[in-house]
């Protein structure tokens, strides 16, 4: 994978880019996500860790209003908790879902272009060029049906399509799921490059060692609630995260 030219790494601003307070979510009568607080500052990569069933996917779906949720969601200081998903995307919050959500019968190029349906022709070309620099394999497979791509290539395409919307905050749900370790590391390295260029990223991930190499802060989620928050200085020396996976 070729290296992108990083911008100066940003220092978090005084006010969070994303702030959630007391966010909870239910499926039917079951409360899967208990009232949760979380913040992410401009230019940060924050990871949410936890075992299967911890509520990680529900958290990002609740932020994007894809599940029934209660609580406060603020983006750039604005209360966006009642906005529809497409309105959140217009404001710059984009989610790459677990499972990728690609249109398998459409080509790589067609899937990519769907991410920038409001862009001008010049913007479309510029954004595609940045994506092909980040993921050269997508350019090589531009006219190939997305269903014929490998799992890693499909994940690259899902991320590339999201980037075509020129997001200010990228939410990712388990981007390494089902991928070989080498490919998962490649995907996460690309996310690190994007973050160094100034993109805010909220990364939901089960593979803690990979995610913690990139994160400035981490939240550990268990049984629908945050049980631990770690700053960058604590992440490298914190040895008991595993207890939350097996408790």
C-alpha positions in Angstrom: 0.0 0.0 0.0 1.4 3.4 -0.9 1.9 6.1 1.7 -0.4 9.1 1.6 1.1 12.5 2.4 0.1 13.2 5.9 -1.0 16.7 7.1 0.1 18.0 10.4 -1.4 15.9 13.1 -4.1 17.9 14.9 -4.3 18.6 18.6 -7.8 18.0 20.0 -9.8 21.2 20.2 -11.4 22.5 23.5 -14.9 21.2 22.5 -15.5 17.7 21.3 -16.3 17.0 17.6 -18.7 14.3 18.8 -20.2 14.1 22.3 -22.8 11.7 23.5 -24.5 11.8 26.9 -26.8 9.2 28.3 -27.2 7.4 25.0 -29.1 4.2 25.3 -30.8 1.9 22.7 -33.3 -0.9 22.7 -34.3 -3.8 20.4 -37.9 -4.4 21.1 -38.2 -4.5 24.8 -34.6 -5.3 25.5 -32.2 -2.5 26.4 -29.0 -3.5 24.6 -27.1 -0.2 25.3 -27.3 1.3 28.7 -26.9 5.1 29.2 -23.4 5.8 27.7 -21.2 8.8 27.7 -18.4 9.2 25.0 -16.5 12.0 23.4 -14.2 12.3 20.4 -12.2 15.5 19.6 -11.3 16.8 16.2 -8.4 14.8 14.7 -8.7 11.9 17.2 -9.0 8.2 16.6 -11.0 6.7 19.5 -11.6 3.0 19.7 -14.5 1.1 21.3 -13.4 -2.3 22.5 -15.3 -5.2 24.0 -16.4 -8.8 23.5 -19.2 -10.0 21.2 -22.6 -8.9 22.5 -21.1 -6.0 24.5 -23.2 -3.4 22.6 -20.5 -2.0 20.3 -22.5 -2.2 17.1 -25.6 -0.9 18.8 -23.6 2.1 20.0 -22.6 3.3 16.4 -26.1 2.4 15.1 -27.6 4.5 17.9 -25.4 7.5 17.0 -26.6 7.2 13.3 -30.3 6.7 14.3 -30.4 3.2 12.9 -31.9 1.8 16.1 -34.4 3.2 18.6 -32.3 5.4 20.9 -32.6 7.9 23.6 -30.0 10.4 24.9 -28.0 13.3 23.6 -25.8 13.3 20.5 -23.9 16.5 19.7 -21.7 17.1 16.6 -19.6 20.2 16.4 -21.6 21.5 19.4 -24.9 21.0 17.6 -27.6 18.7 18.9 -28.1 16.2 16.1 -29.8 13.5 18.1 -33.1 13.8 16.3 -31.8 14.0 12.8 -32.4 11.3 10.3 -29.4 9.1 9.1 -29.1 10.9 5.7 -29.1 14.3 7.4 -26.3 13.1 9.7 -24.4 12.1 6.6 -24.9 15.5 5.0 -23.3 17.0 8.1 -20.3 14.9 7.8 -20.9 11.7 9.9 -20.5 8.5 7.9 -20.7 4.9 9.1 -19.1 1.9 7.5 -21.3 -1.0 8.6 -20.2 -4.4 9.7 -20.8 -6.5 6.6 -19.8 -3.6 4.3 -23.2 -3.1 2.6 -21.8 -3.2 -1.0 -23.9 -3.7 -4.1 -22.4 -6.9 -5.3 -23.6 -6.8 -8.9 -22.2 -3.3 -9.4 -18.6 -2.5 -10.3 -16.0 -1.1 -7.9 -16.3 2.2 -9.8 -20.1 2.3 -9.5 -20.0 1.6 -5.8 -17.4 4.3 -5.2 -19.4 6.9 -7.2 -22.5 6.2 -5.0 -20.6 7.6 -2.1 -20.4 11.0 -3.7 -23.8 11.5 -5.4 -23.8 15.2 -4.5 -20.2 15.9 -5.6 -19.2 17.9 -8.6 -17.2 16.2 -11.4 -14.0 17.9 -10.1 -14.7 16.8 -6.5 -15.5 13.3 -7.7 -12.1 13.0 -9.5 -10.2 14.5 -6.6 -11.8 12.2 -4.1 -11.3 9.1 -6.2 -7.6 9.9 -6.7 -7.1 10.1 -2.9 -8.9 6.7 -2.4 -6.8 5.1 -5.1 -3.7 6.4 -3.5 -4.8 4.9 -0.2 -6.1 1.6 -1.7 -4.3 1.0 -5.1 -6.0 -2.3 -5.5 -9.3 -0.6 -6.0 -8.0 1.2 -9.1 -6.7 -2.1 -10.5 -10.2 -3.6 -10.1 -12.2 -0.6 -11.1 -14.5 -2.4 -13.6 -14.8 -5.6 -11.6 -18.0 -6.6 -9.9 -17.7 -5.9 -6.1 -19.1 -9.4 -5.3 -16.0 -10.9 -6.9 -13.5 -9.1 -4.7 -11.7 -10.7 -1.8 -13.0 -9.8 1.7 -10.1 -7.4 2.3 -10.8 -5.7 -1.0 -14.5 -5.4 -0.2 -13.6 -3.7 3.1 -11.3 -1.3 1.2 -14.2 -0.5 -1.1 -16.6 0.0 1.7 -14.2 2.5 3.3 -13.5 4.1 0.0 -17.1 4.6 -0.7 -17.6 6.2 2.7 -14.6 8.6 2.1 -16.3 9.7 -1.2 -18.8 11.6 1.0 -15.9 13.7 2.4 -16.7 12.9 6.0 -15.6 14.9 9.0 -16.2 11.9 11.3 -15.9 8.3 10.1 -17.5 5.5 12.2 -16.4 2.0 11.5 -17.9 -1.2 12.8 -15.5 -4.1 13.0 -13.5 -3.4 9.8 -11.2 -6.3 10.5 -14.0 -8.9 11.0 -13.3 -12.1 9.0 -10.1 -10.8 7.5 -6.7 -12.5 7.7 -4.3 -10.9 10.2 -2.1 -9.4 7.5 -5.1 -7.9 5.6 -6.7 -6.6 8.9 -3.4 -4.9 9.7 -3.3 -3.3 6.3 -6.8 -1.9 6.7 -6.0 -0.5 10.1 -2.8 1.1 8.8 -4.9 2.9 6.2 -7.2 4.2 8.9 -4.1 5.4 10.8 -3.0 7.3 7.7 -6.5 8.9 7.4 -6.4 9.9 11.0 -2.9 11.5 10.6 -4.4 13.5 7.8 -6.9 15.0 10.3 -10.0 12.7 9.9 -11.8 12.0 13.2 -12.4 8.2 13.5 -14.5 6.2 15.9 -13.4 2.6 15.5 -15.4 -0.2 16.9 -13.1 -3.2 17.0 -12.8 -6.6 18.8 -9.1 -7.0 18.0 -7.7 -4.9 20.8 -4.0 -5.1 20.0 -4.4 -3.7 16.5 -6.8 -1.0 17.5 -4.8 0.2 20.5 -1.8 0.8 18.3 -3.7 3.6 16.6 -6.0 5.0 19.2 -5.5 8.2 21.3 -8.2 7.0 23.6 -10.2 3.8 24.2 -13.5 2.9 25.7 -14.1 -0.7 26.9 -17.8 -1.7 26.6 -19.2 -4.8 28.4 -22.8 -5.8 28.8 -24.0 -2.6 27.2 -22.1 -0.1 29.4 -18.7 1.5 29.4 -16.6 -0.1 32.1 -13.2 1.5 31.4 -11.9 4.6 29.6 -8.2 4.8 28.8 -6.0 7.7 27.6 -3.1 7.2 25.2 -0.6 7.2 28.0 -2.4 4.3 29.7 -3.0 2.2 26.7 0.5 0.9 26.2 0.9 -0.3 29.8 -2.6 -1.5 30.5 -2.6 -5.3 30.8 -6.0 -6.2 32.1 -8.3 -5.3 29.2 -8.6 -9.0 28.6 -10.6 -9.4 31.8 -13.5 -7.5 30.3 -13.6 -10.0 27.4 -14.0 -13.0 29.7 -15.9 -11.7 32.7 
